[in-house]
């Protein structure tokens, strides 16, 4: 006997509150999305140094500029700072 699972979103696309049954029936990422799991594993095993979380105060102009270019703005700030460090050596 198979039950029809309740949709996780409503007509507006908003996610409903998850229940214990939702978590009980959840599949591991590697089973539900094998390609995504393989990609995540490949990214984790590159041996690249991890970044460190810090709090930094930047001017509104700097943040506005990098955010205006879209997603990845924090990475672009990191690249710009790395270029500055290399030029200063």
N, CA, C and O atoms as CSV, one atom per row, in Angstrom:
chain,resi,resn,atom,element,x,y,z
A,1,UNK,N,N,0.844,-1.177,0.000
A,1,UNK,CA,C,0.000,0.000,0.000
A,1,UNK,C,C,0.891,1.243,0.000
A,1,UNK,O,O,1.686,1.440,0.920
A,2,UNK,N,N,0.760,2.071,-1.022
A,2,UNK,CA,C,1.601,3.272,-1.088
A,2,UNK,C,C,0.761,4.507,-0.831
A,2,UNK,O,O,-0.318,4.676,-1.399
A,3,UNK,N,N,1.270,5.358,0.024
A,3,UNK,CA,C,0.606,6.619,0.309
A,3,UNK,C,C,1.183,7.687,-0.593
A,3,UNK,O,O,2.381,7.685,-0.876
A,4,UNK,N,N,0.349,8.591,-1.040
A,4,UNK,CA,C,0.851,9.719,-1.809
A,4,UNK,C,C,1.475,10.697,-0.818
A,4,UNK,O,O,0.831,11.101,0.150
A,5,UNK,N,N,2.727,11.077,-1.063
A,5,UNK,CA,C,3.397,11.979,-0.135
A,5,UNK,C,C,2.846,13.391,-0.292
A,5,UNK,O,O,2.482,13.822,-1.387
A,6,UNK,N,N,2.795,14.086,0.817
A,6,UNK,CA,C,2.307,15.452,0.832
A,6,UNK,C,C,3.371,16.362,0.234
A,6,UNK,O,O,4.551,16.235,0.565
A,7,UNK,N,N,2.972,17.265,-0.630
A,7,UNK,CA,C,3.912,18.185,-1.272
A,7,UNK,C,C,4.624,19.035,-0.218
A,7,UNK,O,O,4.028,19.428,0.784
A,8,UNK,N,N,5.893,19.307,-0.457
A,8,UNK,CA,C,6.658,20.119,0.478
A,8,UNK,C,C,6.405,21.612,0.300
A,8,UNK,O,O,6.766,22.414,1.161
A,9,UNK,N,N,5.778,21.984,-0.829
A,9,UNK,CA,C,5.513,23.397,-1.079
A,9,UNK,C,C,4.038,23.621,-1.378
A,9,UNK,O,O,3.326,22.709,-1.797
A,10,UNK,N,N,3.591,24.862,-1.153
A,10,UNK,CA,C,2.223,25.211,-1.503
A,10,UNK,C,C,2.186,25.787,-2.920
A,10,UNK,O,O,3.205,25.797,-3.610
A,11,UNK,N,N,1.040,26.257,-3.347
A,11,UNK,CA,C,0.921,26.777,-4.717
A,11,UNK,C,C,1.788,27.999,-4.962
A,11,UNK,O,O,2.177,28.271,-6.098
A,12,UNK,N,N,2.095,28.740,-3.898
A,12,UNK,CA,C,2.941,29.928,-4.034
A,12,UNK,C,C,4.429,29.572,-4.015
A,12,UNK,O,O,5.281,30.443,-4.185
A,13,UNK,N,N,4.739,28.283,-3.806
A,13,UNK,CA,C,6.119,27.850,-3.796
A,13,UNK,C,C,6.795,27.946,-2.441
A,13,UNK,O,O,8.004,27.745,-2.331
A,14,UNK,N,N,6.024,28.251,-1.412
A,14,UNK,CA,C,6.591,28.348,-0.069
A,14,UNK,C,C,6.674,26.964,0.552
A,14,UNK,O,O,5.755,26.156,0.413
A,15,UNK,N,N,7.771,26.696,1.230
A,15,UNK,CA,C,7.976,25.395,1.854
A,15,UNK,C,C,7.179,25.325,3.152
A,15,UNK,O,O,7.220,26.239,3.975
A,16,UNK,N,N,6.450,24.218,3.317
A,16,UNK,CA,C,5.679,24.029,4.545
A,16,UNK,C,C,6.594,23.543,5.657
A,16,UNK,O,O,7.730,23.143,5.401
A,17,UNK,N,N,6.106,23.576,6.882
A,17,UNK,CA,C,6.878,23.068,8.017
A,17,UNK,C,C,7.011,21.553,7.875
A,17,UNK,O,O,6.027,20.856,7.628
A,18,UNK,N,N,8.224,21.056,8.031
A,18,UNK,CA,C,8.465,19.622,7.895
A,18,UNK,C,C,8.042,18.881,9.160
A,18,UNK,O,O,8.152,19.395,10.273
A,19,UNK,N,N,7.560,17.669,8.957
A,19,UNK,CA,C,7.093,16.851,10.069
A,19,UNK,C,C,8.108,15.757,10.379
A,19,UNK,O,O,9.076,15.567,9.643
A,20,UNK,N,N,7.877,15.044,11.474
A,20,UNK,CA,C,8.734,13.898,11.805
A,20,UNK,C,C,8.675,12.860,10.688
A,20,UNK,O,O,9.685,12.235,10.364
A,21,UNK,N,N,7.511,12.680,10.108
A,21,UNK,CA,C,7.363,11.708,9.012
A,21,UNK,C,C,8.209,12.113,7.807
A,21,UNK,O,O,8.787,11.257,7.138
A,22,UNK,N,N,8.283,13.422,7.529
A,22,UNK,CA,C,9.115,13.898,6.425
A,22,UNK,C,C,10.570,13.506,6.646
A,22,UNK,O,O,11.233,13.012,5.734
A,23,UNK,N,N,11.057,13.726,7.853
A,23,UNK,CA,C,12.445,13.384,8.161
A,23,UNK,C,C,12.654,11.874,8.153
A,23,UNK,O,O,13.702,11.390,7.726
A,24,UNK,N,N,11.659,11.136,8.625
A,24,UNK,CA,C,11.765,9.674,8.643
A,24,UNK,C,C,11.870,9.124,7.222
A,24,UNK,O,O,12.586,8.151,6.984
A,25,UNK,N,N,11.169,9.733,6.292
A,25,UNK,CA,C,11.137,9.259,4.908
A,25,UNK,C,C,12.219,9.888,4.026
A,25,UNK,O,O,12.318,9.562,2.843
A,26,UNK,N,N,13.019,10.774,4.586
A,26,UNK,CA,C,14.052,11.452,3.799
A,26,UNK,C,C,15.136,10.467,3.376
A,26,UNK,O,O,15.450,9.515,4.090
A,27,UNK,N,N,15.701,10.722,2.191
A,27,UNK,CA,C,16.791,9.893,1.668
A,27,UNK,C,C,18.104,10.649,1.822
A,27,UNK,O,O,18.115,11.879,1.790
A,28,UNK,N,N,19.213,9.930,1.989
A,28,UNK,CA,C,20.513,10.593,2.008
A,28,UNK,C,C,20.787,11.258,0.654
A,28,UNK,O,O,20.296,10.804,-0.379
A,29,UNK,N,N,21.559,12.315,0.673
A,29,UNK,CA,C,21.887,13.040,-0.561
A,29,UNK,C,C,22.449,12.103,-1.618
A,29,UNK,O,O,22.081,12.198,-2.789
A,30,UNK,N,N,23.346,11.188,-1.212
A,30,UNK,CA,C,23.981,10.286,-2.184
A,30,UNK,C,C,22.963,9.408,-2.900
A,30,UNK,O,O,23.207,8.984,-4.030
A,31,UNK,N,N,21.815,9.126,-2.259
A,31,UNK,CA,C,20.766,8.311,-2.896
A,31,UNK,C,C,19.804,9.161,-3.720
A,31,UNK,O,O,19.381,8.760,-4.805
A,32,UNK,N,N,19.467,10.328,-3.202
A,32,UNK,CA,C,18.487,11.179,-3.881
A,32,UNK,C,C,19.085,11.911,-5.080
A,32,UNK,O,O,18.434,12.048,-6.116
A,33,UNK,N,N,20.327,12.381,-4.939
A,33,UNK,CA,C,20.983,13.154,-5.992
A,33,UNK,C,C,22.437,12.707,-6.112
A,33,UNK,O,O,23.329,13.412,-5.639
A,34,UNK,N,N,22.700,11.565,-6.726
A,34,UNK,CA,C,24.060,11.036,-6.778
A,34,UNK,C,C,25.074,11.984,-7.413
A,34,UNK,O,O,26.203,12.083,-6.933
A,35,UNK,N,N,24.698,12.672,-8.467
A,35,UNK,CA,C,25.641,13.576,-9.136
A,35,UNK,C,C,26.019,14.736,-8.215
A,35,UNK,O,O,27.182,15.136,-8.163
A,36,UNK,N,N,25.046,15.268,-7.498
A,36,UNK,CA,C,25.313,16.369,-6.584
A,36,UNK,C,C,26.215,15.903,-5.442
A,36,UNK,O,O,27.112,16.634,-5.021
A,37,UNK,N,N,25.981,14.697,-4.943
A,37,UNK,CA,C,26.804,14.152,-3.869
A,37,UNK,C,C,28.238,13.947,-4.348
A,37,UNK,O,O,29.185,14.225,-3.612
A,38,UNK,N,N,28.399,13.465,-5.573
A,38,UNK,CA,C,29.741,13.257,-6.128
A,38,UNK,C,C,30.461,14.594,-6.273
A,38,UNK,O,O,31.655,14.691,-5.988
A,39,UNK,N,N,29.746,15.620,-6.712
A,39,UNK,CA,C,30.336,16.951,-6.851
A,39,UNK,C,C,30.779,17.474,-5.483
A,39,UNK,O,O,31.876,18.017,-5.348
A,40,UNK,N,N,29.928,17.311,-4.476
A,40,UNK,CA,C,30.269,17.781,-3.131
A,40,UNK,C,C,31.502,17.054,-2.605
A,40,UNK,O,O,32.364,17.667,-1.975
A,41,UNK,N,N,31.589,15.751,-2.860
A,41,UNK,CA,C,32.763,14.994,-2.420
A,41,UNK,C,C,34.015,15.476,-3.144
A,41,UNK,O,O,35.078,15.589,-2.534
A,42,UNK,N,N,33.899,15.760,-4.439
A,42,UNK,CA,C,35.068,16.199,-5.200
A,42,UNK,C,C,35.554,17.547,-4.707
A,42,UNK,O,O,36.760,17.792,-4.672
A,43,UNK,N,N,34.640,18.425,-4.328
A,43,UNK,CA,C,35.020,19.741,-3.811
A,43,UNK,C,C,35.692,19.605,-2.448
A,43,UNK,O,O,36.624,20.347,-2.139
A,44,UNK,N,N,35.230,18.669,-1.639
A,44,UNK,CA,C,35.772,18.504,-0.290
A,44,UNK,C,C,37.147,17.864,-0.300
A,44,UNK,O,O,37.918,18.049,0.641
A,45,UNK,N,N,37.465,17.120,-1.339
A,45,UNK,CA,C,38.716,16.370,-1.364
A,45,UNK,C,C,39.809,17.023,-2.204
A,45,UNK,O,O,40.783,16.358,-2.557
A,46,UNK,N,N,39.677,18.288,-2.528
A,46,UNK,CA,C,40.676,18.949,-3.368
A,46,UNK,C,C,41.960,19.269,-2.622
A,46,UNK,O,O,42.986,19.539,-3.246
A,47,UNK,N,N,41.919,19.243,-1.309
A,47,UNK,CA,C,43.104,19.552,-0.544
A,47,UNK,C,C,43.435,21.032,-0.509
A,47,UNK,O,O,44.526,21.415,-0.086
A,48,UNK,N,N,42.515,21.858,-0.943
A,48,UNK,CA,C,42.732,23.301,-0.920
A,48,UNK,C,C,42.603,23.799,0.520
A,48,UNK,O,O,41.825,23.251,1.301
A,49,UNK,N,N,43.358,24.828,0.868
A,49,UNK,CA,C,43.206,25.366,2.218
A,49,UNK,C,C,41.797,25.928,2.407
A,49,UNK,O,O,41.229,26.539,1.502
A,50,UNK,N,N,41.258,25.714,3.579
A,50,UNK,CA,C,39.920,26.225,3.846
A,50,UNK,C,C,40.006,27.711,4.175
A,50,UNK,O,O,41.032,28.201,4.645
A,51,UNK,N,N,38.933,28.397,3.926
A,51,UNK,CA,C,38.883,29.819,4.255
A,51,UNK,C,C,38.505,29.967,5.721
A,51,UNK,O,O,37.921,29.061,6.315
A,52,UNK,N,N,38.837,31.096,6.290
A,52,UNK,CA,C,38.516,31.377,7.681
A,52,UNK,C,C,37.431,32.434,7.736
A,52,UNK,O,O,37.475,33.421,7.001
A,53,UNK,N,N,36.462,32.226,8.604
A,53,UNK,CA,C,35.398,33.202,8.794
A,53,UNK,C,C,35.912,34.334,9.668
A,53,UNK,O,O,36.480,34.096,10.734
A,54,UNK,N,N,35.712,35.566,9.214
A,54,UNK,CA,C,36.096,36.750,9.982
A,54,UNK,C,C,34.993,37.790,9.856
A,54,UNK,O,O,34.156,37.724,8.957
A,55,UNK,N,N,35.007,38.720,10.743
A,55,UNK,CA,C,34.089,39.853,10.656
A,55,UNK,C,C,34.910,41.055,10.233
A,55,UNK,O,O,35.937,41.350,10.844
A,56,UNK,N,N,34.474,41.751,9.201
A,56,UNK,CA,C,35.222,42.896,8.678
A,56,UNK,C,C,34.235,44.006,8.348
A,56,UNK,O,O,33.132,43.751,7.865
A,57,UNK,N,N,34.644,45.229,8.613
A,57,UNK,CA,C,33.787,46.373,8.312
A,57,UNK,C,C,34.300,47.017,7.026
A,57,UNK,O,O,35.454,47.436,6.946
A,58,UNK,N,N,33.437,47.089,6.034
A,58,UNK,CA,C,33.796,47.679,4.737
A,58,UNK,C,C,32.870,48.861,4.461
A,58,UNK,O,O,31.762,48.938,4.993
A,59,UNK,N,N,33.338,49.769,3.630
A,59,UNK,CA,C,32.514,50.932,3.294
A,59,UNK,C,C,31.317,50.490,2.444
A,59,UNK,O,O,31.393,49.500,1.716
A,60,UNK,N,N,30.224,51.227,2.545
A,60,UNK,CA,C,29.035,50.894,1.744
A,60,UNK,C,C,29.322,50.877,0.242
A,60,UNK,O,O,28.718,50.103,-0.500
A,61,UNK,N,N,30.253,51.739,-0.205
A,61,UNK,CA,C,30.582,51.778,-1.638
A,61,UNK,C,C,31.226,50.469,-2.096
A,61,UNK,O,O,30.924,49.964,-3.178
A,62,UNK,N,N,32.115,49.927,-1.264
A,62,UNK,CA,C,32.787,48.672,-1.613
A,62,UNK,C,C,31.772,47.536,-1.657
A,62,UNK,O,O,31.725,46.776,-2.625
A,63,UNK,N,N,30.970,47.423,-0.620
A,63,UNK,CA,C,29.974,46.352,-0.578
A,63,UNK,C,C,28.979,46.510,-1.724
A,63,UNK,O,O,28.632,45.532,-2.385
A,64,UNK,N,N,28.523,47.727,-1.958
A,64,UNK,CA,C,27.567,47.976,-3.036
A,64,UNK,C,C,28.113,47.580,-4.394
A,64,UNK,O,O,27.405,46.986,-5.209
A,65,UNK,N,N,29.381,47.913,-4.637
A,65,UNK,CA,C,29.992,47.569,-5.919
A,65,UNK,C,C,30.030,46.055,-6.123
A,65,UNK,O,O,29.585,45.554,-7.155
A,66,UNK,N,N,30.560,45.333,-5.143
A,66,UNK,CA,C,30.706,43.888,-5.308
A,66,UNK,C,C,29.349,43.180,-5.345
A,66,UNK,O,O,29.175,42.226,-6.103
A,67,UNK,N,N,28.386,43.633,-4.537
A,67,UNK,CA,C,27.057,43.013,-4.560
A,67,UNK,C,C,26.332,43.289,-5.882
A,67,UNK,O,O,25.540,42.468,-6.344
A,68,UNK,N,N,26.610,44.450,-6.486
A,68,UNK,CA,C,25.927,44.803,-7.736
A,68,UNK,C,C,26.302,43.867,-8.880
A,68,UNK,O,O,25.598,43.803,-9.887
A,69,UNK,N,N,27.403,43.147,-8.728
A,69,UNK,CA,C,27.849,42.214,-9.766
A,69,UNK,C,C,27.200,40.837,-9.626
A,69,UNK,O,O,27.434,39.953,-10.449
A,70,UNK,N,N,26.385,40.655,-8.581
A,70,UNK,CA,C,25.637,39.402,-8.428
A,70,UNK,C,C,26.238,38.450,-7.414
A,70,UNK,O,O,27.102,38.813,-6.616
A,71,UNK,N,N,25.749,37.211,-7.472
A,71,UNK,CA,C,26.197,36.187,-6.542
A,71,UNK,C,C,27.703,35.995,-6.649
A,71,UNK,O,O,28.297,36.186,-7.710
A,72,UNK,N,N,28.301,35.617,-5.536
A,72,UNK,CA,C,29.746,35.413,-5.511
A,72,UNK,C,C,30.508,36.665,-5.115
A,72,UNK,O,O,31.724,36.735,-5.288
A,73,UNK,N,N,29.803,37.650,-4.586
A,73,UNK,CA,C,30.460,38.927,-4.271
A,73,UNK,C,C,31.540,38.769,-3.206
A,73,UNK,O,O,32.559,39.457,-3.262
A,74,UNK,N,N,31.338,37.881,-2.243
A,74,UNK,CA,C,32.348,37.690,-1.204
A,74,UNK,C,C,33.612,37.054,-1.800
A,74,UNK,O,O,34.727,37.403,-1.413
A,75,UNK,N,N,33.433,36.132,-2.729
A,75,UNK,CA,C,34.569,35.509,-3.397
A,75,UNK,C,C,35.333,36.543,-4.206
A,75,UNK,O,O,36.563,36.523,-4.232
A,76,UNK,N,N,34.613,37.452,-4.871
A,76,UNK,CA,C,35.290,38.492,-5.646
A,76,UNK,C,C,36.090,39.435,-4.748
A,76,UNK,O,O,37.164,39.897,-5.130
A,77,UNK,N,N,35.566,39.718,-3.554
A,77,UNK,CA,C,36.334,40.534,-2.607
A,77,UNK,C,C,37.602,39.783,-2.211
A,77,UNK,O,O,38.675,40.381,-2.122
A,78,UNK,N,N,37.486,38.476,-1.973
A,78,UNK,CA,C,38.649,37.658,-1.621
A,78,UNK,C,C,39.696,37.698,-2.735
A,78,UNK,O,O,40.887,37.839,-2.459
A,79,UNK,N,N,39.262,37.575,-3.983
A,79,UNK,CA,C,40.182,37.611,-5.124
A,79,UNK,C,C,40.872,38.973,-5.205
A,79,UNK,O,O,42.076,39.044,-5.454
A,80,UNK,N,N,40.122,40.045,-4.999
A,80,UNK,CA,C,40.703,41.388,-5.053
A,80,UNK,C,C,41.738,41.574,-3.946
A,80,UNK,O,O,42.791,42.168,-4.175
A,81,UNK,N,N,41.445,41.074,-2.763
A,81,UNK,CA,C,42.397,41.194,-1.660
A,81,UNK,C,C,43.639,40.339,-1.894
A,81,UNK,O,O,44.743,40.752,-1.537
A,82,UNK,N,N,43.482,39.165,-2.482
A,82,UNK,CA,C,44.643,38.327,-2.811
A,82,UNK,C,C,45.533,39.042,-3.829
A,82,UNK,O,O,46.758,39.012,-3.710
A,83,UNK,N,N,44.921,39.686,-4.829
A,83,UNK,CA,C,45.692,40.417,-5.838
A,83,UNK,C,C,46.468,41.560,-5.179
A,83,UNK,O,O,47.617,41.820,-5.536
A,84,UNK,N,N,45.837,42.240,-4.219
A,84,UNK,CA,C,46.526,43.309,-3.506
A,84,UNK,C,C,47.718,42.767,-2.738
A,84,UNK,O,O,48.798,43.357,-2.771
A,85,UNK,N,N,47.532,41.645,-2.044
A,85,UNK,CA,C,48.633,41.031,-1.274
A,85,UNK,C,C,49.785,40.654,-2.195
A,85,UNK,O,O,50.944,40.904,-1.863
A,86,UNK,N,N,49.488,40.060,-3.339
A,86,UNK,CA,C,50.544,39.663,-4.285
A,86,UNK,C,C,51.290,40.888,-4.828
A,86,UNK,O,O,52.512,40.860,-4.974
A,87,UNK,N,N,50.556,41.948,-5.120
A,87,UNK,CA,C,51.189,43.163,-5.647
A,87,UNK,C,C,52.061,43.845,-4.602
A,87,UNK,O,O,53.046,44.503,-4.936
A,88,UNK,N,N,51.689,43.683,-3.330
A,88,UNK,CA,C,52.422,44.333,-2.255
A,88,UNK,C,C,53.691,43.576,-1.866
A,88,UNK,O,O,54.527,44.114,-1.139
A,89,UNK,N,N,53.848,42.356,-2.331
A,89,UNK,CA,C,55.026,41.556,-1.957
A,89,UNK,C,C,56.259,41.972,-2.718
A,89,UNK,O,O,57.330,41.399,-2.520
